Structure formats: C-alpha cells, structure tokens
Amino acid sequence: GDQVEQSPSALSLHEGTGSALRCNFTTTMRAVQWFRKNSRGSLINLFYLASGTKENGRLKSAFDSKERYSTLHIRDAQLEDSGTYFCAASYDSGYNKLTFGKGTVLLVSP
Amino acid sequence: GALVYQYPRRTICKSGTSMRMECQAVGFQATSVAWYRQSPQKTFELIALSTVNSAIKYEQNFTQEKFPISHPNLSFSSMTVLNAYLEDRGLYLCGARPQGAGQLYFGEGSKLTVL
C-alpha cells in the first residue's frame, strides 16, 4: 500500500474559514515537506519539518514521527490559497528520497 | 529563497525520439539532485538521485540506459528521456537540496507529451 496517505483529496472553503490537511505514514519518517502547486505548475515550498511544529502566517504544520502523521492547518483562507497541496516525507538519512501523498485540491471561494 | 530553474517547460515529441531537460540551481550549490516524474495520473515517481561524490542511483523501473543523467557540477544537472513513448508522458521535476539544508527545492518541471 501507499506509504503516505493524504486526506482529504479535495476541500472547499469559504474565504475566512479554515481547515486541516493530514498525512498518515505507514512507516517511520525522518522529515516531511509540504508544498503547494500553483497555477503555473510550480511546487512552492511551504514547510520542512524534522519534528514539532512550524507556523508561517496563516499556515501551521506539525509533524510527529513516532505517531506517523503530519498536518497542515490553514486559517482565514484567501482566494489565492487555492491550489493542490502535497505532503512528501523522507525515511532515508539523506532526506533526498521523498515519497509524495496524492495531493489535496483546495478551492477557496468568496 | 532557493530557486531551481528547469528548461524546457514543455516539449512535444514523436514516439521513439528523445528529449533532454536541464536543471539549474540558482544562487546555491546543490549537494544532491533528485529527478521525479509526475504521471498523468498525478502520482510522483522518483527516477534517480544524484549526490555529490556518489554514483547516480536509479530507482526500480528506471535505468541509466533510458534516463541518462549528467551532473557535472553543484549547480547543474540534465536528464534525457531516450526513445520516448506514451508511457513516458508526464511532468519531470528536478529537486535540488542546498548544502546544509534538509529540504528539496523544486523547479517548475518539464512537461513531456509524446505523440
């Protein structure tokens, strides 16, 4: 089965609201990255975590290696937050081999 | 922040022909470069990892004979898709890891369409 299970696959939010994305791992991961794919197709780096939590503006991410999950919280969603979000985790010591989730398509509407 | 530039953004080629794509780390030196493919079904596959002072490691189902990679310095890598066929379609992404950093930074990708 998939090593990285991302949910939900799709999410609709009204402006100003918030929600959370989650990735569960079937094995112990050393680090996780979260990306947003924009309209041009670029993978924009949101977070890199080897443990704990990080916050950047309206986004907050957490990673628990032992419990095998990571989350991405979005608050006060804006229209420009729309896009596809991916988590990707690495289990190798070099952190190079990322295993991606299948993505969450987020649509923020007025 | 770290930038990764990929070229070309998209290519359309006939079955059996080849396509070369380039990856440039802008403003930093990459200790490792990873090439991925995002298939039309949207899943990401790791093709190969190229790390400084190590041989290029190809994942299962990907070979040097089909996807030769050149990594001549810490800022540049190129990969060729030889004898491309329909199953090679997809978005090819280059990820580069700066020295001392944990995360990979990705370029915008090179989209391959095979007719």
Interface residues (C-beta under 8 A of the other chain):
Chain A: A31 Q33 F35 R40 G41 S42 L43 N45 Y48 A50 F86 A88 G94 Y95 N96 K97 L98 T99 F100 K102 G103
Chain B: G1 S32 A34 Y36 K42 T43 F44 L46 L49 T51 L91 L93 G95 R97 G102 Q103 L104 Y105 F106 G107 E108 G109 K111
